[in-house]
Amino acid sequence: MPPLLLSVGLASLLATVHALDNGLGHTPRLAFSTWNFFGTGATESEVHDIAASLERTGLKALGFDTINIDAGSLDRDRTTGRLVASSRFPSGLRNLSDWLHGAGFHFGAYNDISGHTCGNGPAAGSLGHYEADAVTFAHEWQVDYLKVDFCGVEMPGTPPENCTGVVGRSCGTVPVESAGQYAHWSALSTALNKTGRPIYLDLCPHAIADGVGTEVPKGKLMYAPPKEWTLSQRRALANSLLVEYDNTWDAWIYKQTSGLIFNIDAMVQATTLSFSGPGHWNYADMLQMCAYGKGVTPGGGMTLNEYRVHYSVWSILASPLVIGADIRSLEKDHPDCLTLLKNAAIVAVSQDPAALPPRLVSQTPPLRSAEATTLTITSQTFARPLSRGRLAVLLLNRGQKTAKLSASWAELGLAVGLRVHVFDVIAQSAAGTATDSFQANVPSHDVAFVILEPEAGAPPLHRVVR
């Protein structure tokens, strides 16, 4: 199938955009994805087992009620051109969707903006099929959540992939160049919205790194919205947009070029944190929480402290929280990490109804200084305004030793001399009061995570500005 042509009206399309009108994503999504543990090999029976485990462990009751079946789950019929389920789902995706809905879950599916997918599905990518596939997802399979990848990338200066006569394998690229890429995403998003079924849309755009600050080397692809896209353009496309230098591997540092801290820096450097808000979120990728080196994604595992960093930073940065570990065995193998996953206070910061964006308060070495690289940054402070005039604050120690970290009221925009109540998010308990600063001795590769709350009768700690 030749690539879809999108030349008509492109300038007008980019000049006049509107928010994605599906009514979803007021807060970041909570979900489970099959990718991190199963890769392309998830089966129908395993999805049933995951659903039962989410119910049994209490994670579903906490809000993790969406199950997304990631790459490798789809094929395309060579005769009809329609999407079909892979052989690992013998009952078909509509039957699985109905079963999940009957069990109180939302059903998530996967595809790709290009003719390729990252899961080796023969010609399963949506290029050339945006409207037909939208109908399949919305009406035939009753999908509630759709992840759309971008694995057939056409780099600047290279011709489109020639798919003439190609049958039975993936083919067809989409330009990474900002305007051309946006046009394809917009066509797909519009097709889904036209079906009338609300589908939470999770897109994975690419950008070419400029090599500034912590970014990957200049000219390398990274998952992020191109920096030319405005807030209104991003809001028009999706409920969440992926932001990462590389896949979030199960490691603090992986081969000195990727790992957890690299993708924390991607959220700071490769996107605009203030662009997050109701219906449109920066997404730091699926959680490696509690995987401990198991599953198909590399990395070897992290410590419980490092998983606490992972969960807490994703929460305060208002990223969707998408579990990827084999939760079937967590109760037996890693009950302490399951307890961390079920920390209701961490989830509550993520799901705060004010739905306000976070910000980087400070960093050592300072952001965009010549000394600041992912491997040299020793500490970061993040903050996010919450409902009821409260303020979430996180102190992250990336160094090798316990460090005394602090956030002053001046840095947080609070009045000098103000006394506030402190709630410890990790301990889920009150932690006294603080005046002029919040300080904590933070162990290596760990966080202090608190909520500051005004005293009774005092004004809110922030003003809600949209």
Summary of the structure (lengths in Angstrom):
residues: 466
radius of gyration: 21.9
end to end distance: 43.6
largest distance: 73.0
contacts: 1631
relative contact order: 0.12
helix: 27%
strand: 23%
